[in-house]
């Protein structure tokens, strides 16, 4: 070995010379050539060999473990530790015992689909500072001995199949800066001891399986910069102490069970660039004002989070904002023009709110995705509106004329009153204005199932904000949602695997996918009861039997029919009993205004990134809708019918026109007689009920506008209205199919009008014009349950009274399946069990309303309904598919007030 000679020419350079010498010595001592003289601690060699043998893993040949020495080659020569070619990998520190001993300080076994448990021998690697075991299929509990590896700064075991509770011993890892536990099968709450990790900067616990409240000790984690905690059953309120984590850059709370509101202290998090807090169903609402100081935000999602108020007028000051999602809230007011001219903004989601006014007149070129669906926007379109832009404006109140109706073809049919094919008849051979059924091949071409049912093609290029309506105006589809963090979003999933449990596997080769909200509409349907069949198969994940990290993904979403939630947290694979297995879910529903809505909604739950970023949200292969009654229309002619020639069609239409003219003359002649008959039915009644004209009630309800609809039952819909004298009424439009005689109907109305009681809502009057029969009641828009209490009782516990009344309503449900057992009644009376937030109506109450929002609203009134509409007809089912039937009426207590 050559000597190092340091020549000092002048005393003043002595200090710098000594410094240079120290640097040279350090470089010499810690160079790879120096480490070649060191050997790995024998106990660690034994431990590493045992671990690798149990996991069936070996070092990459030629990289490290040269000549049987682990701390060699890439383990000490500066090779990039995270290089994909260097896996599994170790790093060593060979400075111990004057350079004679190497200790393993880093271990990485990443995405190799290794199986087994985390072995006890890992405890012998006491010098570890970095341990990464993500994306394998390790099972069993997370060992408590990990708490003894006190040098750890990084511990990451995400995307495995680990189970059990998170050990409290992890609280001993005081040097830890990163903890990754996400996408596992853990259970129980987060241990409070984790609050001792005061150096923690990043925590990834999304889809980890944990639950309960976030411990108060987490207030100590003030160095936190990144928090991913979505898809866990966290309860209680979002901790206000998070507002003290002022270094926080990224926070994700999606699909949890938190209560509102979002703490106002979050306004202190001025370093935030990404904030995603979604899917809050309980608690009080939150004003959006808490973001007033968060001007560094680039990604803000407060979707479905009980947000109220107006969009901040200073929104234009958020110069870094790229994605803004405030959908499914209760925002009001107009859209600030500054929002549409924000140069940084590329994606905007404001759907499912109560926004009003016109669209902003100007739009920046950077704004490329816009969702404004399900609001109350009106007016005409500004010049920037184009069919080439990812834009969703369905279910608003826009005005259409000959100039703009072709800009977004079909949009006029999917506004708030769904006007197309609703009331006005048309001349159509072998058909009428209304259809009775339809079937859709979601995300794929037209095809016929094994039982002969024709599924129409639905393979248009849907985007993050788009809709499409068929040329026949028979059905449509609407999609909203951005696949977060996905570089190549795909709204259609394909599979080459043969799907089982079906005789029509070709139906499942393609499926429509959505990262947020996917809706299908049936338009121009004949009113009546229907069966809705939804066909699913999970085709994205690996089989669980493969025991790979690609098999641990979970897809979870909600299913709504006609705005009522039918299934919560629906998991295709779980329901079907496996991957690539078909299942059909069938629901019973009622069409009352000639249109049907099927809604698949992602509520923030399920894994987000397995096997790829963006593999989450609704997935559907096909659907069909068939009547549960004998339709009076024939539906669309089948392919086997010959096309009628033009002359025949014209001849039929002319003939029909002539018949209509004759019928009109007859009608005019008979009209006076009908009016006379309607008046005569009141003669002889001692106390004549008050009567209204049909036009008067029609004007009061704004032409029976859907926006005024309070609900619907077996005897017809109920609308809110305002009479010319200012009285607010509930107008019930009795079904035409009721065959009760006029005299009997009027007699009953007279009796009801004569009865006065504090618990009976006042009947203002009725309307009888031909076959039209309407009732007008006094409308109470508040909860009147307490008014049921005997007024002589002046001193009682209001909460207890409400509880007893609520339980009595539960016990008087019409359906036996909805009545609680006696044990549940006792548990609710004693407070050992909570009552449902919303109780569905007993049969003697009028309907409770639902609206397309995420908050609960119920209105109760008392009325008499004396007639019923018979419903009986054959129903077409998919007998070749595994089928599960859900009756929407059996789930009312769960869905009323949460319908979308």
VOLO-553764 format. One record per residue (C-alpha): z, y, x; residue in one letter. Coordinates in steps of 0.1 Angstrom, whole numbers, plus 2048, in hexadecimal, padded with zeros to 3 digits. Layout:
ZYXA/...
This chain:
800800800X/7F682280EX/81083D813X/80F85D800X/81087B817X/81889E80AX/8118BB821X/8248DC81AX/8158F982DX/82D914821X/851913814X/8469257F5X/8319087EAX/84D8EF7EEX/8568EF7C9X/8338EB7BDX/82E8D07D7X/84B8BC7CBX/83E8BF7A7X/81C8B27B2X/82D8957C3X/84088B7A4X/82088C78FX/80E8767A8X/82C85E7A8X/82B85C782X/806855782X/80B83A79CX/82882A78CX/819828769X/7F5820772X/7E67FE767X/7E77F278BX/80C7F778BX/8117E476AX/7FE7C7778X/81E7C078CX/8337BF76DX/8387A2755X/8407A072FX/863799725X/864773721X/877775700X/85C78B6F2X/8417746FEX/8517576ECX/85676C6CDX/8327796CCX/8237566D2X/8387486B6X/82F76469EX/80A7606A5X/80C73A6A2X/81C73E67FX/801757675X/7E5744685X/7DA762699X/7CF7666BDX/7C97836D5X/7A578F6D7X/79777C6F5X/792791714X/7A67AF706X/7CA7A670DX/7E1788713X/7CD782733X/7D7763746X/7F375E72DX/803780733X/805794712X/80A7B6722X/7E97B7733X/7C67C672EX/7C37DB70FX/7E97D970AX/7EF7EF728X/7CD7FF732X/7CA81A719X/7B2809701X/7B38196DEX/7CE8066CBX/7BE80B6A9X/79C8006B4X/78E7E869AX/7837D06B6X/7A67D06C4X/7B77BC6A8X/7D17AD6AAX/7DE7C46C4X/7FD7CC6D8X/8087E86EEX/8217E570AX/8387FC71EX/83C7EF742X/85380974FX/8737F474BX/8867E5769X/8757FC781X/8537F0776X/85B7CC776X/85E7C5750X/8477CD733X/8537CF70FX/83C7CD6F1X/83F7EE6DFX/8227EC6C5X/8157D06B0X/7F77D1699X/7E97B5683X/7D37C866BX/7BC7BC64FX/7B979865CX/7C478763BX/7E077464DX/7F8761638X/81C75763AX/83D76A63CX/84A783655X/85B76C66EX/87E77067DX/86F7706A0X/863794699X/88779E69EX/8847966C3X/86A7B26C8X/8867CB6CBX/8727E66DCX/8597EA6C1X/85180E6B7X/8328056A2X/82D7E868AX/80E7E6674X/8087C765EX/7F37D6642X/7D87C462EX/7E27A0633X/7F278861BX/815786627X/82E77A60DX/853777609X/86D79360DX/86C7AF626X/8867A3640X/8A67B5644X/8A57B166AX/88A7CC66BX/8A77E4668X/8B27D968CX/8917E569BX/89F80769FX/8848146B6X/86A81169AX/857831692X/83C82167DX/841804665X/8247FC64EX/8207DC63AX/80A7E961EX/7F27D4609X/8037B260CX/81579B5F3X/8387A25FEX/8537A05E4X/8787A55DEX/88C7C55E2X/8867DE5FEX/8A37D7617X/8BC7F361AX/8BD7EB640X/89D7FF644X/8B481D642X/8BF815666X/89C81E674X/8A684267CX/887848692X/86F83E676X/85485866FX/83D84165AX/846827640X/82A81462EX/8347FB612X/8198015F8X/8057E75E4X/81F7CB5E5X/8347B95CCX/8567C85D3X/8707CD5B7X/88E7E25B0X/8968065BAX/8918175DBX/8B18135F0X/8C48335F4X/8C882A619X/8A483561FX/8B185861BX/8BF85463EX/89C85464DX/89E879654X/88087866CX/869869652X/84887C64EX/83286363AX/83B84A61FX/82283460EX/8318215F0X/8158225D7X/8128025C1X/8307F45D3X/8417E65B4X/8617FB5B8X/87280C59AX/88F822590X/89884559AX/8908545BCX/8B28545CEX/8C38765D3X/8C786E5F8X/8A18745FCX/8AA8995FCX/8B1894621X/88C88C628X/8838B062FX/8698A764AX/853895630X/82E89D632X/81D88161EX/82A86F5FFX/8158555EDX/82A8465D1X/8138405B4X/81382159DX/83881A59EX/85081A581X/86483858DX/879846571X/88D86556BX/882887574X/86E890593X/88989A5ACX/88B8C05B0X/8968BB5D4X/8728B35DDX/86D8D85DBX/8818DA5FCX/8678C460EX/8558E3619X/8418D1633X/8318BB618X/80B8BA61AX/80389D602X/8158915E3X/8098765CBX/81D86D5ACX/80485C594X/80A84257AX/83084257DX/84A845561X/85886756AX/86488054FX/8588A454EX/8598BF558X/84C8C257BX/8688D458EX/8628FA593X/86F8F55B6X/84D8E65BFX/84190A5C2X/85190A5E4X/8398EF5F1X/821908600X/8138F061AX/8058D85FFX/7E18D1601X/7E18B25E9X/7F68B05CAX/7F18955B0X/80B892595X/7FD881576X/80686C558X/82787A54CX/82D870528X/852879522X/868897527X/8608BB523X/83F8CD52BX/8378E054BX/82890254FX/80D902569X/81C921578X/82F90C592X/80F90B5A8X/80F9315ACX/81792F5D1X/8039105DAX/7E59225E6X/7DC908601X/7D48ED5E7X/7B38DB5EBX/7BA8BF5D2X/7CF8C55B3X/7D28AB597X/7EB8B157BX/7D889A563X/7EB88E544X/80C89F550X/8188B3532X/80A8D3540X/80A8F1528X/800915529X/7E1926535X/7CD921555X/7DB93B56EX/7C795B56FX/7CA95C595X/7B993A598X/79E94B5ACX/7B79505C9X/7B992A5D0X/79D92E5EBX/7A190A5F8X/7A18F85D7X/7868DD5D5X/7918C65B9X/7A48D159AX/7AE8B857FX/7C38C6562X/7B58AE547X/7C989E52BX/7E28BA527X/7E88D650EX/7D98F4520X/7CF910509X/7BC93150BX/79A93751BX/78C92B53CX/790946557X/76E951565X/77D952588X/78192C586X/75C926582X/75393D59FX/76D92F5B8X/7579285D5X/76B90A5E2X/76E8F75C1X/7578D95BDX/7688C35A2X/7788D1582X/7888BC567X/7968CF549X/78F8B652DX/7A78AD511X/7B88CE50EX/7B88EA4F3X/7A2903506X/78E91C4F1X/7749364F5X/752935505X/747925526X/74893D544X/72794E549X/72694856EX/72B929584X/72C9265A9X/71390F5BAX/72F8FA5C9X/73D8F05A7X/72A8CF5A1X/7408BA589X/74E8CA569X/7618B954DX/76A8CF52FX/7698B3514X/7818B14F7X/78A8D64F5X/7828F14DBX/7689044EFX/74C9154DBX/72E92C4DDX/70D9254EDX/705919510X/70393052EX/6E492D545X/6F691655FX/6F98FA546X/6E18DE54EX/6DC8B9548X/6D98B456EX/6FD8BF573X/71A8A6570X/7288B7551X/73B8AA533X/73E8C0514X/7438A64F9X/75B8AD4DBX/75B8D34DBX/74E8ED4C2X/72E8F94D3X/7139094BFX/6F08F94C0X/6CF9074B7X/6AA9014BFX/6AF9124E1X/6CB8FE4EFX/6CC8DD4DDX/6B58CC4F6X/6C98D8515X/6E28BC512X/6D18A34FBX/6E88934E2X/7068AA4E8X/7038B84C5X/70B8954B8X/72C8924CBX/73D8B34C2X/75E8B44AFX/7508AC48DX/73889149AX/71D89E482X/700887489X/6F886D46EX/71987545DX/71188343BX/6EC88D437X/6D587042CX/6B486943CX/696854432X/698835448X/68681443FX/69E7F7439X/6BB80D444X/6D082B43AX/6E184844BX/6FD830456X/6FE81146BX/7167F546AX/7197E648DX/70E7EA4B1X/7127D84D3X/7107E74F6X/70B7D7518X/7217EE52CX/7127F754EX/6F47E154AX/6D27D953AX/6CC7CD517X/6D47A8512X/6DC78E4F8X/6FB7794F8X/6FB7534F4X/7047574CFX/6E676E4C9X/6F77904C9X/6E17AB4D8X/6F37C34EFX/6E17E44F5X/6DD7F2518X/6F680B525X/6EC80F549X/6E783554CX/6F384756CX/715853560X/72786A578X/74987957CX/74388F55DX/727883546X/71D875524X/6FF863516X/6F385E4F2X/6D98454E7X/6B88524D9X/6C18424B8X/6E28564B7X/6F38354AFX/70C8354CCX/7158474EBX/72B84650AX/74086051DX/74F85E53FX/768874551X/77886E573X/773870598X/77A8525AEX/7948625C5X/78E85E5EBX/76F8495E5X/7518515FBX/73883E5E5X/74483E5C1X/7358245ABX/737825585X/727803581X/7357E3591X/71F7C5598X/7287A15A0X/7147835A9X/73176C5A1X/72E756582X/748762569X/759745557X/769741534X/74974C524X/72773E51AX/717760522X/720766546X/70277E54AX/715797535X/72E79B551X/71779F56FX/71A7C556BX/7377DA55EX/73C7FF557X/75880D56CX/76B82E569X/78783F57DX/794851560X/78885353CX/76C83D52DX/763841509X/74A8304F3X/74083F4D1X/73182F4B2X/71F84849DX/71284747AX/727829471X/72D81F44DX/752826445X/769808442X/77D7EF457X/76D7E2478X/7747C9494X/7707D74B7X/76A7BD4D2X/76D7C84F7X/7617B0511X/7717B0533X/77179D554X/7827A7575X/7667A358FX/7727BA5ABX/7907A85BBX/7927875CDX/7A17685BCX/7C77675C1X/7C37445CFX/7B07535ECX/7D07625F9X/7BF781607X/7C97A5606X/7A97AB5F1X/7BA7965D5X/7D97AB5D1X/7C87C75BEX/7D27CF59AX/7BC7E1580X/7D17F1564X/7C5808548X/7CC810523X/7B6809505X/7B38214E7X/7A081B4C7X/79B8394B0X/7B484D4C5X/7D08334C1X/7DC81F4DFX/7D77FA4DAX/7E07ED4FCX/7F57FD518X/7F17F353CX/7D67DA535X/7CE7C3552X/7AD7B154FX/7B5795568X/7D878F559X/7CB78E535X/7AE77753EX/7C3760555X/7B0767575X/794778587X/77077457CX/77C76755AX/76F777539X/78578251DX/77E7944FDX/7987AB4EDX/7927B14C8X/7A27CE4B5X/7A27D6490X/79B7FB487X/78E81146BX/77182946BX/776845452X/75F86145DX/74184D469X/74A84C48DX/75E8364A5X/76E83D4C6X/7778224E0X/78A8314FEX/79482051EX/7AD836531X/7BA834555X/7DF83E555X/7E483F57BX/7EF81B57DX/7E27FE592X/7D87FD5B6X/7C08185C2X/7AF80A5E0X/7AB7E45DFX/7927D95EBX/7827FB5EEX/78D81F5E8X/7868265C3X/78B8025B6X/7A080C598X/79E817574X/78C809555X/7727EE559X/75E7DF53BX/7407C8538X/7367CB514X/7427D34F1X/7397CE4CDX/7437DD4ACX/73E7CA48BX/74A7D2467X/7657BF456X/7547C6435X/7337BF425X/71F7DE42FX/7097F0416X/6F07F8431X/6DB7DF444X/6DF7ED467X/6C37F0480X/6A67D8479X/6A67B9490X/68B7B24AAX/67C797494X/6727B0479X/64F7BC47AX/64A7E1480X/6417F3460X/622808460X/62182D45BX/61182B439X/62C81542BX/64882B439X/63784A42AX/632838409X/65682E407X/663850411X/64D8613F7X/6598483DCX/67C84E3E6X/6778733E5X/6698713C1X/68785C3B7X/69E8753C6X/68E8913B2X/69287E392X/6B687539BX/6BD89A3A2X/6B18A437FX/6C688936FX/6E4894384X/6E18B8379X/6E08AD355X/6FE898358X/7138B036CX/71E8C534FX/7288A533CX/73D89A35BX/74F8BC35DX/7578B9338X/76489633CX/77A8A1359X/7898BC344X/7908A5326X/7A688D33AX/7C18A833CX/7C28AC316X/7E089D306X/7F68A0325X/8168B331DX/81A8C2340X/7F78C734EX/7F68C4374X/7E88E1389X/7C38DB392X/7AE8E73AEX/7888E93B1X/7788D33CBX/7698F13DDX/78B9013DEX/79A8E43F1X/77B8E0406X/77E904412X/7A3901417X/79E8E4430X/77F8F5440X/7688DB431X/7808BF439X/77D8C745EX/7888AB476X/79D8C5488X/7B28C8469X/7B68A3463X/7DB898463X/7D6872460X/7C785744AX/7D2838437X/7C481E420X/7BE838404X/7AC852418X/7B186E431X/7C988B430X/7C08AF43BX/7D48CE442X/7C88EB42EX/7D090F424X/7CA91B400X/7BD93D3F8X/7E09483EEX/7ED93F411X/7FF91E408X/7FB903423X/7F38E1413X/7EC8BD41CX/7CD8B240AX/7C988D405X/7A58823FEX/7A88623EAX/78F8473F2X/7728453DAX/77681F3D9X/7958233C4X/78E8163A1X/7AB82538FX/7A183536FX/7A285B36BX/7BA85B34FX/7D3845362X/7CF85A381X/7D587B36FX/7F386C35DX/80486237DX/7FD88438CX/80D89436EX/82D87F373X/82F887398X/82A8AC391X/8478AC378X/85F89C391X/8738B43A7X/8898A63C3X/8938B23E5X/8868933F6X/8648933E4X/84A8AA3F2X/83C8C23D7X/81A8B93C9X/8078D93C4X/7EB8CA3B0X/7CC8B43AFX/7A78B53ADX/79089F397X/76B8A6399X/756887391X/76086C3AAX/7738843C0X/7998823BEX/7AF8973D4X/7D489F3D6X/7E38BF3E4X/8078BC3F1X/81E8D5400X/81C8D0426X/83B8CD43BX/8348CF460X/8568C846EX/86D8A946FX/87F8A744EX/893888455X/8B489B456X/8AD8A9433X/8B1886426X/8D688842CX/8EC88E40DX/8F18B540CX/9168AF403X/91C8A3426X/9238C243AX/9328B3459X/91F896469X/90F88C48AX/8EA896488X/8DF87E4A3X/8F1860492X/8E1869471X/8BE86B480X/8C484A491X/8CE839471X/8B184845EX/89983D479X/8A681A479X/8A3819453X/87F823457X/879807470X/8897EE458X/8727F843BX/8517F444DX/8377E3438X/82D7CA452X/8497B045AX/83E7AF47EX/8477D4482X/86B7D0474X/8867CC48FX/89C7AD490X/8C07B1485X/8CB7AE4A9X/8B57CB4B2X/8C17DF495X/8E57DA4A0X/8DC7E34C4X/8CB8034B8X/8E880C4A1X/9018074BDX/8EC81A4D6X/8E77FC4ECX/8C17FF4E6X/8AC81E4E3X/8978234C4X/8728274C7X/86784B4CEX/84F84A4B1X/853835492X/83582B47DX/835833459X/84281C43DX/828814423X/83682F40BX/83084C423X/80F85E429X/7FE85A44BX/80C86746BX/7F387B47FX/7E58734A1X/7D288B4B7X/7BD8874D7X/7D98924EEX/7F5884502X/8138934F0X/8248854D1X/81F8964AFX/82988848EX/82989646BX/83988544DX/83588B428X/83E87840AX/82386F3F0X/8198553D7X/7FA8403DDX/7F382A3BFX/7D281A3C7X/7C48033E3X/7A27FD3F1X/7997D83F4X/78A7CD415X/77C7AA41AX/75D7A042DX/752788449X/75779346DX/74278948BX/75677D4A9X/74C7724CCX/75574E4C9X/7477464EBX/76075D4FDX/78575B502X/7927724E7X/7B27854E0X/7B67984BFX/7CB7B74BCX/7D17C849BX/7D57ED4A0X/7EE7F1483X/8077DA495X/80B7F34B1X/80F81349FX/8338194ABX/8258184CEX/80682D4CAX/80C8484B1X/80E8694C3X/7FF85B4E3X/7DC8574D7X/7C08664ECX/
